């Protein structure tokens, strides 16, 4: 795994240019990365909400993830991530009062990341208590607990019996992979089998219920009209989306960017095929959400359906990545209307997508918390666990001013700073190793 964020001049320029582009499309309300912000853009586009109010919403929904998850994840894995790059450009683009200012602000943020984060990385790793190296302990819990998300999704949607079947199958495949294919990520086959079971169960339910279809209601017609307007707005800006798809895919192909928490550590270890597999499963969970919110609001996702990320990891060179990324984004935007109609007739598949997203969040939340406590143990044994765990619990008691997913990494960083202060005061001795 990379010990730090070492980017070439070309990679630095790519990050800066892509941050400038994403800030511009956010300013135009054409795309944002934060799924929670996208529904608010309809009011902004239709003039019912101002730029400052919409930007304030984006900041409130994004700040905790940027500094609590994006930055610590990048520093501990040595790989950039979308929370660090694209959530800030959402905010900067929406807040920029002039179109020309948005790409300047986005590019400036990209420069802060590529030049400032490396310096912060070197500074932190030179401290007596190296909390960044300790945070690499998060990788094992994230990778292995993430494997179980299909089990949770199947259990919640289709009951205990099918959930137990999925769990037994995943456990057996993980054991076989560890025993006979030690060079392969142990959860690869298990996740594939679990996701296939979930999709199979959902399709079977929809096929069984197809004969009981109900006639369209007036509300359905109004929704179809709204979806059509959103799709038309996106298609009018197809060249801009193609440029965006090309940029994201080239960044993924450079192998200095991971599309998810587990993916970042896999990319950092050079396991690109397994990273592509993990991100592909994420695509299955987010396509219905991104498609419906994009059609309703007229604003797409910065990474689209995120399919350009796993494709980028596997492509051999930047030119092919740019061509594939542009083509994939064009197909996605052009297919949105058709996809919306298809999803309308597959309620169980839509349900499965929601269950997948919830299960991914739940498994990663537990993994990040457990990994953060492991990092605390590496930093300073039981005392550090008390500090980090205490900060996490205090955040819970205060009503989560830091979002739960980011609270544990923030606690590790804050605890690491505190332990260094105590060391300089002669009140603490770092754990050996």
C-alpha positions as CSV (number, residue, x, y, z in Angstrom):
1,X,0.0,0.0,0.0
2,X,1.2,3.5,-0.8
3,X,2.7,5.3,2.2
4,X,1.5,8.7,1.0
5,X,-0.1,10.8,-1.7
6,X,2.5,10.9,-4.4
7,X,1.0,12.3,-7.6
8,X,2.9,13.0,-10.9
9,X,2.6,16.4,-12.5
10,X,0.1,15.1,-15.0
11,X,-2.0,13.6,-12.3
12,X,-2.0,16.8,-10.3
13,X,-3.1,18.7,-13.4
14,X,-5.9,16.2,-14.0
15,X,-7.2,16.6,-10.5
16,X,-7.2,20.4,-10.7
17,X,-8.9,20.4,-14.1
18,X,-11.5,17.9,-13.0
19,X,-12.3,19.8,-9.9
20,X,-12.7,23.0,-12.0
21,X,-15.1,21.1,-14.3
22,X,-17.2,19.6,-11.5
23,X,-17.5,23.0,-9.9
24,X,-18.8,24.4,-13.2
25,X,-21.4,21.7,-13.7
26,X,-22.5,22.2,-10.1
27,X,-22.8,26.0,-10.6
28,X,-25.1,25.2,-13.6
29,X,-27.1,22.8,-11.4
30,X,-26.4,20.0,-14.0
31,X,-24.7,17.6,-11.6
32,X,-23.6,17.2,-8.0
33,X,-21.9,14.3,-6.2
34,X,-24.0,14.4,-3.0
35,X,-27.2,12.4,-3.6
36,X,-28.8,14.2,-0.8
37,X,-28.3,17.6,-2.5
38,X,-29.8,16.6,-5.9
39,X,-33.5,16.8,-4.9
40,X,-33.0,20.4,-3.7
41,X,-31.8,21.4,-7.1
42,X,-35.3,21.3,-8.7
43,X,-36.4,24.3,-6.6
44,X,-33.2,26.1,-7.5
45,X,-33.6,25.4,-11.2
46,X,-37.2,26.6,-11.1
47,X,-36.3,29.7,-9.2
48,X,-38.0,28.8,-5.9
49,X,-34.7,28.7,-4.0
50,X,-31.7,31.0,-4.2
51,X,-28.1,30.1,-4.8
52,X,-26.9,30.9,-1.3
53,X,-29.7,28.8,0.3
54,X,-29.0,25.9,-2.0
55,X,-25.2,26.2,-1.3
56,X,-25.9,26.3,2.4
57,X,-27.8,23.0,2.1
58,X,-25.0,21.4,0.2
59,X,-22.5,22.6,2.8
60,X,-24.5,21.2,5.7
61,X,-24.9,17.8,4.0
62,X,-21.3,17.6,2.9
63,X,-18.9,19.1,5.3
64,X,-18.8,16.2,7.8
65,X,-18.0,13.8,5.0
66,X,-15.2,15.9,3.5
67,X,-13.2,16.4,6.7
68,X,-14.4,13.3,8.6
69,X,-14.2,10.7,5.9
70,X,-12.7,12.0,2.7
71,X,-9.5,13.5,4.0
72,X,-8.7,10.7,6.6
73,X,-9.4,8.0,4.0
74,X,-7.1,9.6,1.5
75,X,-4.3,10.1,4.0
76,X,-4.6,6.5,5.3
77,X,-5.0,4.7,2.0
78,X,-2.8,7.0,-0.2
79,X,-5.6,7.2,-2.7
80,X,-7.9,10.1,-3.5
81,X,-11.7,9.7,-3.2
82,X,-14.9,11.4,-4.3
83,X,-15.8,12.8,-0.9
84,X,-12.6,14.7,-0.8
85,X,-12.6,16.0,-4.4
86,X,-16.3,16.4,-5.4
87,X,-18.3,17.3,-2.3
88,X,-16.3,20.6,-1.9
89,X,-16.8,21.4,-5.6
90,X,-20.5,20.8,-5.2
91,X,-20.5,23.6,-2.5
92,X,-18.1,25.9,-4.3
93,X,-19.9,25.6,-7.6
94,X,-23.3,26.3,-6.1
95,X,-22.1,29.2,-4.0
96,X,-20.1,30.9,-6.8
97,X,-22.1,34.0,-7.9
98,X,-20.6,34.0,-11.4
99,X,-20.1,31.2,-13.9
100,X,-16.4,32.1,-14.6
101,X,-15.7,32.0,-10.9
102,X,-17.0,28.5,-10.3
103,X,-14.2,26.7,-12.2
104,X,-11.6,29.0,-10.6
105,X,-12.8,28.0,-7.1
106,X,-13.0,24.3,-8.1
107,X,-9.5,24.4,-9.5
108,X,-8.2,26.1,-6.4
109,X,-9.7,23.3,-4.3
110,X,-8.0,20.7,-6.5
111,X,-4.7,22.5,-6.0
112,X,-5.2,22.5,-2.2
113,X,-5.8,18.8,-2.3
114,X,-2.8,17.8,-4.6
115,X,-0.3,20.2,-3.0
116,X,-1.6,20.7,0.6
117,X,-2.6,17.1,1.4
118,X,0.8,15.7,0.6
119,X,2.4,18.2,3.0
120,X,-0.1,17.4,5.7
121,X,0.7,13.7,5.1
122,X,4.4,14.1,5.6
123,X,3.9,16.3,8.7
124,X,1.6,13.8,10.3
125,X,3.8,10.8,9.6
126,X,6.7,12.6,11.3
127,X,4.9,12.9,14.6
128,X,5.7,10.8,17.6
129,X,2.2,9.3,17.4
130,X,1.7,8.5,13.7
131,X,-2.1,8.4,13.6
132,X,-2.2,8.2,9.8
133,X,-0.2,5.0,9.6
134,X,-2.4,3.7,12.5
135,X,-5.5,4.5,10.4
136,X,-4.4,1.9,7.9
137,X,-5.8,-0.6,10.4
138,X,-9.3,0.3,9.0
139,X,-8.6,-1.5,5.7
140,X,-9.1,-5.1,7.0
141,X,-12.4,-4.5,8.7
142,X,-13.7,-2.5,5.8
143,X,-12.8,-5.1,3.2
144,X,-14.1,-8.1,5.1
145,X,-17.2,-6.7,6.7
146,X,-18.2,-5.1,3.4
147,X,-18.4,-8.6,2.0
148,X,-21.5,-9.2,4.1
149,X,-23.7,-6.4,2.7
150,X,-25.7,-8.8,0.4
151,X,-26.6,-10.9,3.4
152,X,-28.2,-8.0,5.2
153,X,-30.0,-6.9,2.0
154,X,-31.4,-10.3,1.3
155,X,-32.5,-10.9,4.9
156,X,-34.3,-7.5,5.2
157,X,-36.1,-7.9,1.8
158,X,-36.7,-11.6,1.6
159,X,-36.7,-12.9,5.2
160,X,-34.5,-15.0,7.5
161,X,-34.4,-18.2,5.5
162,X,-33.1,-16.7,2.3
163,X,-30.8,-14.5,4.4
164,X,-29.4,-17.5,6.2
165,X,-28.9,-19.3,2.8
166,X,-26.9,-16.3,1.5
167,X,-24.8,-16.1,4.7
168,X,-23.9,-19.8,4.5
169,X,-23.0,-19.5,0.8
170,X,-20.9,-16.4,1.4
171,X,-19.1,-18.0,4.3
172,X,-18.3,-21.2,2.3
173,X,-17.0,-19.2,-0.6
174,X,-14.8,-17.0,1.6
175,X,-13.3,-20.1,3.3
176,X,-12.6,-21.7,-0.1
177,X,-11.0,-18.6,-1.5
178,X,-8.8,-18.2,1.6
179,X,-7.8,-21.9,1.3
180,X,-7.3,-22.4,-2.5
181,X,-6.8,-18.9,-4.0
182,X,-4.8,-16.9,-1.4
183,X,-3.8,-14.3,-3.9
184,X,-7.4,-13.3,-4.5
185,X,-9.4,-11.0,-2.2
186,X,-11.3,-13.4,0.0
187,X,-14.6,-11.6,-0.4
188,X,-14.7,-11.5,-4.2
189,X,-16.6,-14.7,-4.9
190,X,-18.7,-14.3,-1.8
191,X,-20.0,-10.8,-2.7
192,X,-20.6,-11.9,-6.3
193,X,-22.7,-14.8,-5.2
194,X,-24.6,-12.7,-2.6
195,X,-25.5,-9.9,-5.1
196,X,-26.6,-12.5,-7.7
197,X,-28.9,-14.2,-5.2
198,X,-30.4,-10.8,-4.3
199,X,-31.0,-9.9,-7.9
200,X,-32.4,-13.3,-8.6
201,X,-34.9,-13.2,-5.7
202,X,-36.0,-9.7,-6.8
203,X,-36.5,-10.5,-10.5
204,X,-38.4,-13.7,-9.5
205,X,-40.8,-11.6,-7.3
206,X,-41.3,-9.1,-10.1
207,X,-42.0,-11.8,-12.7
208,X,-44.5,-13.4,-10.4
209,X,-46.3,-10.1,-9.8
210,X,-46.2,-8.9,-13.5
211,X,-49.7,-10.4,-14.2
212,X,-51.2,-8.2,-11.4
213,X,-50.2,-4.9,-12.9
214,X,-52.3,-1.8,-12.0
215,X,-53.4,0.9,-14.4
216,X,-51.5,4.2,-14.4
217,X,-52.8,6.9,-12.1
218,X,-53.0,10.7,-12.7
219,X,-50.0,11.1,-10.4
220,X,-48.0,8.7,-12.6
221,X,-48.7,10.9,-15.7
222,X,-47.6,14.0,-13.8
223,X,-44.4,12.2,-12.7
224,X,-43.7,11.0,-16.2
225,X,-44.0,14.6,-17.5
226,X,-41.6,15.8,-14.8
227,X,-39.1,13.0,-15.7
228,X,-39.3,13.9,-19.4
229,X,-38.4,17.5,-18.6
230,X,-35.4,16.4,-16.5
231,X,-34.2,14.0,-19.2
232,X,-34.5,16.7,-21.9
233,X,-32.5,19.2,-19.8
234,X,-29.7,16.7,-19.3
235,X,-29.6,15.7,-23.0
236,X,-29.2,19.4,-24.0
237,X,-25.8,19.4,-22.2
238,X,-24.6,16.1,-23.5
239,X,-21.1,17.3,-24.6
240,X,-20.4,18.7,-21.1
241,X,-21.4,15.4,-19.5
242,X,-19.2,13.5,-22.0
243,X,-16.2,15.6,-20.9
244,X,-17.1,14.9,-17.3
245,X,-17.3,11.2,-17.9
246,X,-14.0,11.2,-19.7
247,X,-12.3,13.1,-16.8
248,X,-13.6,10.8,-14.1
249,X,-12.7,7.6,-16.0
250,X,-9.1,8.9,-16.7
251,X,-8.7,9.7,-13.0
252,X,-9.8,6.2,-12.1
253,X,-7.4,4.8,-14.7
254,X,-4.5,6.6,-13.2
255,X,-5.0,4.5,-10.0
256,X,-4.7,7.4,-7.7
257,X,-8.5,7.5,-7.1
258,X,-10.9,5.1,-5.6
259,X,-14.7,5.4,-5.9
260,X,-15.5,3.9,-2.4
261,X,-14.1,3.2,1.0
262,X,-13.2,-0.4,0.4
263,X,-12.1,0.4,-3.1
264,X,-9.6,3.0,-1.9
265,X,-7.6,0.4,0.1
266,X,-7.8,-2.1,-2.8
267,X,-6.4,0.5,-5.2
268,X,-3.7,1.4,-2.7
269,X,-2.7,-2.3,-2.6
270,X,-2.6,-2.5,-6.4
271,X,-5.6,-4.9,-6.6
272,X,-7.4,-3.2,-9.5
273,X,-9.6,-6.1,-10.7
274,X,-11.0,-6.6,-7.2
275,X,-11.5,-2.9,-6.8
276,X,-13.5,-2.9,-10.0
277,X,-15.6,-5.8,-8.8
278,X,-16.4,-4.0,-5.5
279,X,-17.4,-0.7,-7.2
280,X,-19.5,-2.6,-9.7
281,X,-21.7,-3.9,-6.9
282,X,-22.0,-0.3,-5.7
283,X,-23.4,0.6,-9.1
284,X,-26.2,-1.9,-8.7
285,X,-27.2,-0.3,-5.4
286,X,-27.2,3.3,-6.7
287,X,-28.5,3.2,-10.3
288,X,-32.2,3.5,-9.3
289,X,-31.6,6.3,-6.8
290,X,-29.4,8.3,-9.2
291,X,-31.7,7.7,-12.2
292,X,-34.9,8.8,-10.4
293,X,-33.4,11.8,-8.7
294,X,-31.7,12.9,-11.9
295,X,-35.0,12.6,-13.9
296,X,-36.9,14.4,-11.2
297,X,-34.5,17.3,-10.6
298,X,-32.8,17.6,-14.0
299,X,-29.4,17.2,-12.3
300,X,-27.1,14.2,-12.7
301,X,-24.4,12.6,-10.6
302,X,-20.8,13.8,-10.9
303,X,-19.7,10.2,-11.5
304,X,-23.0,9.3,-13.2
305,X,-24.0,5.8,-12.3
306,X,-20.3,5.4,-11.1
307,X,-19.8,2.7,-13.8
308,X,-16.9,4.8,-15.2
309,X,-14.9,4.1,-12.0
310,X,-14.6,0.2,-12.3
311,X,-14.2,0.5,-16.0
312,X,-11.4,3.0,-15.5
313,X,-9.5,0.8,-13.1
314,X,-9.2,-1.9,-15.8
315,X,-8.4,0.2,-18.9
316,X,-4.8,0.2,-20.1
317,X,-4.2,3.8,-20.9
318,X,-5.7,7.4,-20.5
319,X,-6.8,7.7,-24.1
320,X,-8.9,4.6,-24.0
321,X,-10.2,5.7,-20.6
322,X,-11.2,9.1,-21.9
323,X,-13.1,7.5,-24.9
324,X,-14.8,4.9,-22.7
325,X,-15.8,7.5,-20.1
326,X,-17.3,9.9,-22.6
327,X,-19.1,7.1,-24.3
328,X,-20.5,5.6,-21.1
329,X,-21.8,9.0,-19.9
330,X,-23.4,9.7,-23.2
331,X,-25.2,6.3,-23.1
332,X,-26.3,6.9,-19.5
333,X,-27.8,10.3,-20.2
334,X,-29.5,9.2,-23.3
335,X,-30.9,6.1,-21.6
336,X,-32.3,7.8,-18.5
337,X,-35.9,8.1,-19.7
338,X,-36.0,4.4,-20.8
339,X,-34.3,3.4,-17.6
340,X,-36.9,5.3,-15.5
341,X,-39.7,3.5,-17.3
342,X,-38.1,0.1,-16.8
343,X,-37.5,0.7,-13.1
344,X,-41.2,1.8,-12.8
345,X,-42.2,-1.8,-13.7
346,X,-39.7,-3.5,-11.3
347,X,-40.7,-2.6,-7.8
348,X,-38.8,-5.5,-6.2
349,X,-35.6,-4.6,-8.1
350,X,-36.0,-0.9,-6.9
351,X,-36.5,-2.2,-3.4
352,X,-33.3,-4.3,-3.7
353,X,-31.4,-1.2,-4.7
354,X,-32.6,0.6,-1.5
355,X,-31.7,-2.5,0.6
356,X,-28.2,-2.6,-1.0
357,X,-27.5,1.0,-0.2
358,X,-28.7,0.6,3.4
359,X,-26.7,-2.6,3.9
360,X,-23.5,-1.0,2.4
361,X,-23.9,2.0,4.8
362,X,-24.5,-0.3,7.8
363,X,-21.5,-2.6,7.1
364,X,-19.2,0.2,6.4
365,X,-20.3,2.1,9.4
366,X,-19.5,-0.8,11.7
367,X,-16.2,-1.5,9.8
368,X,-15.0,2.1,10.1
369,X,-15.9,2.2,13.8
370,X,-14.1,-1.1,14.5
371,X,-11.1,-0.1,12.3
372,X,-10.9,3.3,14.1
373,X,-10.7,1.5,17.5
374,X,-8.0,-0.8,16.1
375,X,-6.1,2.3,15.0
376,X,-6.5,3.7,18.5
377,X,-5.0,0.6,20.0
378,X,-2.0,0.8,17.7
379,X,-1.5,4.5,18.7
380,X,-1.7,4.0,22.4
381,X,-3.3,0.8,23.7
382,X,-6.3,1.0,26.0
383,X,-5.9,4.7,26.9
384,X,-6.1,5.6,23.2
385,X,-9.2,3.4,22.8
386,X,-10.8,5.3,25.7
387,X,-10.0,8.6,24.0
388,X,-11.2,7.7,20.5
389,X,-14.2,5.7,21.7
390,X,-15.1,8.5,24.2
391,X,-15.0,11.1,21.4
392,X,-17.2,8.9,19.3
393,X,-19.7,8.4,22.1
394,X,-19.7,12.1,22.9
395,X,-20.6,12.9,19.3
396,X,-23.5,10.5,19.7
397,X,-24.6,12.1,22.9
398,X,-24.5,15.6,21.4
399,X,-26.8,14.6,18.6
400,X,-24.1,13.8,16.0
401,X,-22.7,17.2,15.0
402,X,-20.3,15.0,12.9
403,X,-22.2,12.5,10.8
404,X,-21.9,8.9,12.2
405,X,-20.0,7.5,9.2
406,X,-17.3,10.2,9.7
407,X,-17.3,10.4,13.5
408,X,-14.9,7.6,14.2
409,X,-12.1,8.8,11.7
410,X,-12.5,12.3,13.1
411,X,-12.1,10.9,16.6
412,X,-8.9,9.1,15.5
413,X,-7.4,12.3,14.1
414,X,-8.4,14.3,17.2
415,X,-7.2,11.6,19.5
416,X,-3.9,11.4,17.6
417,X,-3.4,15.2,18.0
418,X,-4.2,14.9,21.8
419,X,-1.8,12.0,22.3
420,X,1.0,14.0,20.6
421,X,0.3,17.0,22.9
422,X,0.5,14.6,25.9
423,X,3.7,13.2,24.6
424,X,5.3,16.6,24.3
425,X,4.2,17.3,27.9
426,X,5.8,14.1,29.0
427,X,2.5,12.5,30.0
428,X,2.3,9.8,27.4
429,X,4.5,7.2,25.7
430,X,3.5,6.0,22.3
431,X,2.9,2.3,21.8
432,X,5.9,0.4,20.4
433,X,5.8,-0.2,16.7
